[in-house]
Structures are given as C-alpha cells and as structure tokens.
C-alpha cells in the first residue's frame, strides 16, 4: 500500500504491508514526517491509498456526491475505480427500474391505438420499444451524470447545473440516441407504427461504456 499527494508529489508511504489482527493494540513509532499520521488516516478511512488497498473492514457503499469520508472508506477497501464503477452501475440500475415501471404503467393505462384510433398497436412490440427507449435514456443519462460529477466536477452546485443542462441537450440535440429513441415513440403513437430503437440502444451503451471507463480511470488521479 502506498500514498502520495498530487500527481507528481513524493511518496509519503510506499510498500506498506501490514496484517493487523482484530481486537489488538498496535503502537506505531517513527520520526517526524515518516508517515505515521498518513498511515492512521488510511486505516481510519479518512484518506484512500494511491496504490494498493486495505481489506478486512465492513463498509457502506454510497452513490456519487456522497460525503467524502464515505467514498474514501469504500475506496480504501477495493480501490477508487471499482467504487466509482459500482456507483455508476447503481445509478443505471435505479434509472432502469424507474423506466421499466413507467413503461408498464403506460401500457396498462393507454389505449393500444394511434392518436386518432384508426390503427391498432400490438402491446408486445410497443412494450419492447418502450423498454429499449427507457434503457437508452438510462444509459445516456448515466454517461451525462458520470461526466458532470466526481471526478470531473467536484462542486455540487456546478455538478447539478451541468447535469440538468447536459441531460436536456441529450434529449433535444440531433444525433442523440435518446432523442432518436424518444422521437420514435412519439411518432409511433401518432402513426401506429412501432419503431424498435436497437441502434440507438447500441450507441447509448457504447457511449456509456466509454465514458464509464474514462471517469473510473480518472478517479485514481482526481478522486
């Protein structure tokens, strides 16, 4: 395990390998500046190691923009990239559940026909189109959220404002997978033709995967 401050800063601790049994009293000795306080901060979960990891503690994983102490405790156990990936997957899962619930409600309360009730619409293809559109929006929303929060943006005010603006742009900008998927649903409700947004879903998944990979790697540098 090791810890340094900044990208090019000197290593305060490096090559530390400890096995601390539970319910034991351990004394740490060393000269001033040898890294005693840094080691204690790492063990307490206040800071996260730059390299290596600390195992053997029970932690609670939070989503992004949680208190810094909660993130560092989890990161000390499994590393910053994995913790950040877990939070992003949690966000995608929650958005997917909401999208699935919304699609089910729309199917239950809607009349399976176009706007002027001249063309009947099959529920199964319409439901599939709605689920894929919801998944497309969830994936693209996760990519937007990943770019508008830690480690790219640390200030909560800027993060919220940037997320709201970017989410709106993702729905109205030409070429956006989310706009294409939602437009297909709207057009289908008017004409009765069901458009399955397979290509937008693939594009949204690719964007989300690329953004997730980049930001998870950034967490090792920016936290």
Buried (B, 14 or more C-beta within 10 A) or exposed (E): BBBBEEEEEEEBBBEBEEEEEEEEEEEEEEEEEEBBBBBEBBBEBBBBBBBBBBEEEEBEBBBBBBEBEBBBBBBBBBBBBBBBBBBBEBBBEEBBEEBBEEBEEBBEEEEEEBEEEEBEBEEEBBBBBBBBBBBBBBBBBBBBBBBBBBBBBEEEEEBBEBBEEBBEEBBEEEEBBBBBBBBBBEEBBEBBEBBBBEEBBEBBBEBBEEBBEEBBEBBBEEB
